[in-house]
């Protein structure tokens, strides 16, 4: 997404863009008829995820199919934003509803607003019942979850844009935090506290002083991690069994990264990753697999300047397998790195990456049949390449 004057947004409206996560482990059949009915109802709730494409957000379902898209310029028109200084940032979306933060220069005071937009119907509504101080928004189980520190609100929005807001049930976490704050990593596959508790089973918390991390269960039980007394760790991501950190050294002038480490929660054993890559090419971890990428060395004599190779590394065996490989050729004037979580997205069992095709930069789905790997064109164009 374009970075349009984000620094100018007041702190009460600062919303971090989190790559939406992937739901798994849906409930199966149960003994009682009442429980069976609830399972059926839950099965009808299809999960959606978004792929960021600068001025456009694509909505993807668990099957990897495009089910909707949202356009900044169209949303600006719906919101009546005409001035050149006005802007819209799409935060997340379902198949029909986009959550946006906008700036309207004609509005007195701050001019910022939080809106739900149904682009198909050409309708919008300001979410006045949702405090604008929330720093994360996640679409999960058919609702939008607004998170701020140890608080979370569930916003249920109809296609007609009628909505209700209620507090999320986070168990005893809020009561047991005391001097701790909940950490939702920037590169984590999940967005809300509710999703973390459902899919991962715990949240990572950190002391207000920044002095180390701990695991907190929904009942408030806290298990300290080996880094508890050390400030020289930055949380990257975590799943049910493992937590990843970046370790650094403070020199006189700056902090110097010295490697990536992971903690296996069953043994609390700390290990260093045997792979060398930069912070920007560290994506996420899911089901015991770490996703990352590297750029090959530039070959000035070849038609291909770089190769970008995507990997999935199994934590238990410390082995890495190639997910996909893309080429960067001379004359392609676009960001060849595509690093960070904006370059790779996991939706259900689908993995998407950004790559170039002819005159377009696009989202592709990685397809694997046996030892054969290919990229499926999802017709999700990001932008036209300027040669």
C-alpha positions in Angstrom: 0.0 0.0 0.0 1.3 3.5 -0.7 2.7 5.3 2.2 0.8 8.6 2.1 1.7 11.0 4.8 1.4 8.3 7.5 3.7 10.3 9.7 1.1 13.0 9.8 -1.6 10.8 11.3 -2.1 11.5 15.0 -1.2 8.7 17.4 -4.9 8.1 18.1 -5.4 7.0 14.5 -2.1 5.1 14.0 -3.1 1.6 12.7 -0.4 -1.0 11.9 -1.0 -2.9 8.7 -0.9 -6.6 9.6 -0.9 -9.3 7.0 -4.0 -11.1 7.8 -3.6 -14.6 9.1 -4.9 -18.0 8.3 -7.6 -19.9 10.1 -7.2 -23.6 10.8 -8.6 -26.4 12.9 -12.3 -25.9 12.4 -14.5 -27.7 14.9 -15.7 -31.2 13.9 -18.8 -33.1 14.8 -19.9 -33.4 18.5 -22.1 -35.5 20.6 -25.1 -33.2 21.4 -27.6 -32.0 18.8 -27.1 -28.4 20.0 -23.4 -28.6 19.6 -23.8 -30.1 16.1 -25.9 -27.1 15.1 -23.3 -24.7 16.3 -20.7 -26.6 14.3 -22.8 -26.3 11.2 -23.2 -22.6 11.8 -19.5 -22.1 12.2 -18.7 -24.1 9.1 -20.8 -21.6 7.1 -18.4 -18.8 8.2 -15.8 -18.7 5.5 -12.5 -17.0 6.2 -11.1 -14.3 4.0 -7.7 -12.7 3.8 -6.2 -9.8 1.9 -3.4 -9.3 -0.5 -2.0 -5.7 -0.6 -1.5 -4.3 -4.1 -0.7 -0.6 -3.6 -4.0 1.1 -4.5 -6.0 -2.1 -4.5 -6.8 -4.7 -1.9 -7.7 -8.2 -3.1 -9.9 -10.4 -0.9 -8.9 -14.1 -1.0 -10.8 -17.1 0.5 -9.3 -20.3 2.0 -9.4 -22.0 -1.4 -7.1 -19.3 -2.8 -9.8 -17.8 -4.9 -10.2 -14.1 -5.4 -13.7 -13.2 -4.0 -13.5 -9.4 -4.1 -11.3 -6.3 -4.5 -11.2 -2.8 -3.2 -9.8 0.3 -4.8 -8.5 3.4 -3.0 -9.7 5.9 -5.7 -13.2 4.4 -5.7 -13.4 4.5 -1.9 -12.2 8.1 -1.9 -15.1 8.9 -4.3 -17.6 7.1 -2.0 -16.3 9.0 1.0 -16.4 12.3 -0.8 -12.7 13.0 -0.7 -11.8 15.4 -3.4 -8.8 17.5 -2.2 -5.3 16.4 -3.3 -4.4 16.3 0.4 -7.1 13.8 1.2 -6.2 10.1 1.4 -7.5 6.7 2.2 -5.6 3.7 3.6 -7.3 0.3 3.4 -6.4 -1.6 6.6 -8.1 -5.0 6.1 -11.2 -6.5 4.4 -13.7 -9.3 4.0 -15.2 -10.2 0.7 -17.6 -7.2 0.7 -16.4 -4.8 3.4 -13.2 -2.8 3.7 -12.0 -1.1 6.9 -10.3 2.2 6.0 -8.7 5.1 7.7 -9.1 8.4 5.8 -8.1 12.0 6.1 -10.6 14.7 5.0 -9.1 18.2 4.8 -12.6 19.8 4.9 -13.4 18.3 8.4 -12.6 20.5 11.4 -10.2 19.4 14.1 -8.2 16.3 13.1 -10.0 15.4 9.9 -9.3 11.7 10.4 -12.0 9.0 10.4 -12.4 5.2 10.6 -14.8 3.8 8.1 -16.4 0.6 6.8 -17.0 0.7 3.1 -19.1 -1.5 0.8 -17.6 -0.6 -2.5 -20.1 -2.7 -4.5 -23.1 -0.8 -3.0 -21.2 2.5 -3.0 -22.0 3.0 0.7 -19.8 3.8 3.7 -20.3 4.4 7.5 -18.1 5.9 10.1 -17.3 3.5 12.9 -18.1 5.9 15.7 -18.6 3.1 18.2 -15.0 2.0 17.7 -12.4 4.1 19.6 -9.8 5.3 17.1 -6.9 4.5 19.4 -6.9 0.8 18.3 -3.5 -0.2 16.7 -4.5 -3.4 14.9 -7.5 -4.6 12.9 -8.1 -8.3 12.0 -10.9 -10.0 10.0 -11.6 -13.3 11.7 -14.6 -15.7 12.0 -16.8 -13.3 10.1 -16.1 -10.2 12.3 -13.6 -7.4 12.6 -11.4 -7.4 15.7 -9.9 -4.1 16.9 -7.0 -4.6 19.3 -5.2 -2.1 21.6 -2.7 -3.3 24.2 -4.7 -5.8 26.4 -8.2 -4.8 25.0 -10.1 -6.1 22.0 -13.4 -5.2 20.5 -15.5 -7.3 18.1 -17.2 -5.3 15.4 -19.9 -7.3 13.5 -20.8 -5.5 10.2 -23.6 -6.4 7.9 -23.3 -5.9 4.1 -25.8 -3.1 4.6 -23.2 -1.5 7.0 -25.3 -1.8 10.1 -23.0 -2.8 12.9 -22.7 -3.7 16.6 -19.7 -3.7 18.9 -18.9 -5.9 21.9 -15.9 -6.8 24.0 -13.9 -9.9 23.1 -13.6 -12.7 25.7 -9.8 -12.9 26.4 -10.1 -15.0 29.5 -7.9 -13.9 32.5 -5.2 -12.4 30.4 -6.2 -8.7 31.0 -6.4 -9.3 34.7 -3.0 -11.1 34.9 -0.9 -8.8 32.8 0.1 -6.3 35.5 3.4 -5.0 34.3 3.3 -7.0 31.0 2.2 -5.9 27.5 1.0 -8.3 24.8 3.3 -8.5 21.8 1.8 -9.1 18.4 4.8 -9.2 16.0 4.7 -7.2 12.8 5.5 -10.2 10.8 3.2 -12.6 12.6 0.7 -14.5 10.5 -2.1 -13.6 12.9 -3.6 -10.2 13.7 -5.8 -10.3 16.8 -5.4 -11.6 20.3 -8.5 -13.8 19.8 -6.9 -15.4 16.7 -3.7 -16.0 18.6 -5.4 -17.7 21.5 -7.6 -19.8 19.1 -4.9 -20.9 16.7 -1.7 -20.7 18.6 -3.0 -21.2 22.1 -1.0 -18.4 23.9 0.3 -14.9 23.5 3.8 -13.6 24.0 4.1 -10.8 26.6 7.0 -8.5 27.5 7.8 -6.5 30.6 7.1 -2.7 30.3 10.9 -2.2 30.7 11.5 -4.3 27.6 13.5 -6.7 29.7 12.6 -10.1 28.1 9.6 -12.1 27.0 7.2 -14.7 28.5 4.4 -17.0 27.3 0.9 -16.3 28.7 -2.0 -18.7 28.4 -5.6 -17.7 28.3 -6.0 -18.5 32.0 -3.2 -16.1 32.8 -0.5 -18.7 33.4 2.9 -17.3 32.7 6.0 -19.2 31.6 9.2 -17.2 31.3 11.4 -17.7 28.2 15.2 -17.9 28.5 15.5 -14.3 27.3 13.6 -13.0 30.3 16.6 -11.1 31.7 18.0 -9.9 28.4 17.0 -6.8 26.4 19.0 -7.8 23.3 16.2 -9.8 21.6 13.5 -8.7 19.2 10.4 -10.9 18.8 9.8 -11.9 15.2 7.0 -14.5 15.1 5.7 -17.6 16.8 3.4 -20.6 16.3 2.1 -23.5 18.6 5.6 -24.9 19.2 8.3 -22.4 18.5 9.2 -18.7 19.1 11.6 -16.8 16.8 13.8 -13.9 17.9 16.4 -11.7 16.3 19.4 -11.2 18.6 21.5 -8.0 18.4 24.5 -6.3 20.0 24.5 -2.7 21.1 27.6 -0.9 19.9 28.4 2.7 20.7 26.6 4.0 17.6 23.9 1.5 16.8 22.3 -2.0 17.3 24.0 -4.7 15.3 22.0 -7.9 14.4 24.0 -11.0 15.2 21.6 -13.7 14.2 18.2 -15.4 14.5 17.3 -17.7 17.3 14.3 -19.9 18.2 12.9 -21.4 21.3 11.2 -24.8 21.3 8.5 -24.5 23.9 8.5 -28.1 24.9 12.1 -28.0 26.0 12.8 -24.3 26.3 15.9 -25.0 24.3 17.4 -22.0 22.4 19.0 -22.7 19.0 20.5 -20.4 16.3 19.1 -20.7 12.8 21.7 -22.1 10.4 20.6 -19.8 7.6 21.9 -16.3 6.8 19.3 -13.8 5.6 18.3 -10.2 6.4 15.4 -9.0 8.6 13.5 -7.9 5.5 13.5 -11.4 4.1 12.1 -13.1 7.2 8.4 -13.7 6.7 6.6 -15.8 9.3 6.3 -19.3 10.9 3.3 -21.6 10.6 2.9 -25.2 11.7 6.6 -25.6 12.5 7.8 -24.2 9.2 9.7 -20.9 8.8 9.3 -19.0 5.6 12.1 -16.8 4.3 13.9 -15.8 1.1 17.3 -14.7 -0.4 18.5 -12.8 -3.4 21.2 -14.4 -5.4 24.4 -12.5 -6.4 24.0 -10.2 -9.3 25.3 -11.6 -12.6 26.0 -8.6 -14.9 26.9 -10.8 -17.8 23.6 -12.7 -17.8 20.1 -11.7 -18.9 19.0 -12.4 -15.4 20.2 -9.9 -12.8 19.0 -11.7 -9.7 17.2 -14.8 -8.7 14.9 -14.6 -5.7 14.5 -17.9 -3.9 11.8 -18.6 -1.4 12.3 -21.3 1.3 10.3 -23.2 3.9 12.5 -24.5 6.7 11.4 -27.3 9.0 12.4 -26.4 12.6 12.6 -29.9 13.9 15.0 -31.2 11.3 16.7 -27.9 10.4 16.2 -28.6 6.7 15.1 -26.1 4.1 13.2 -26.8 0.9 12.7 -24.4 -2.0 9.1 -23.1 -2.4 9.6 -21.1 -5.6 12.1 -19.1 -7.6 11.6 -15.9 -9.5 13.9 -14.0 -11.9 14.7 -10.3 -12.1 15.8 -9.3 -15.6 17.5 -6.1 -16.9 15.1 -3.2 -17.5 12.5 -4.1 -14.9 12.1 -0.9 -12.9 10.4 -2.2 -9.8 11.4 -3.1 -6.3 13.3 -6.3 -6.9 13.5 -7.1 -3.2 9.8 -7.5 -2.4 11.0 -8.3 1.1 8.9 -8.6 4.3 5.5 -9.9 4.9 4.1 -7.9 2.0 6.0 -10.2 -0.5 4.7 -13.5 0.8 1.2 -14.3 2.2 -0.2 -17.6 3.5 -3.9 -18.1 3.2 -5.2 -21.4 4.5 -3.0 -23.9 2.7 -2.2 -21.5 -0.1 1.1 -19.5 -0.4 1.2 -16.3 -2.5 4.3 -14.4 -3.6 4.9 -11.3 -5.7 6.6 -11.7 -9.1 6.9 -10.1 -12.5 5.0 -11.3 -15.6 5.6 -9.6 -18.9 4.7 -5.9 -18.1 3.0 -6.5 -14.8 4.0 -7.1 -11.2 1.5 -9.6 -9.9 0.5 -11.9 -7.1 1.0 -15.6 -7.9 0.0 -18.7 -6.0 2.6 -21.4 -5.5 1.4 -24.7 -6.8 3.3 -27.9 -6.0 2.6 -31.4 -7.4 5.2 -33.9 -6.2 8.6 -32.4 -7.0 7.2 -30.0 -9.6 6.7 -26.4 -8.6 4.9 -23.7 -10.6 3.3 -20.3 -10.1 -0.4 -20.0 -10.8 -1.4 -16.6 -12.3 -4.1 -15.3 -10.1 -4.9 -12.2 -12.2 -4.0 -10.0 -9.2 -2.1 -7.2 -10.9 -0.2 -4.9 -8.6 1.2 -2.4 -11.1 2.5 -2.0 -14.6 6.3 -2.1 -15.0 7.9 1.0 -16.5 10.7 -0.1 -18.8 
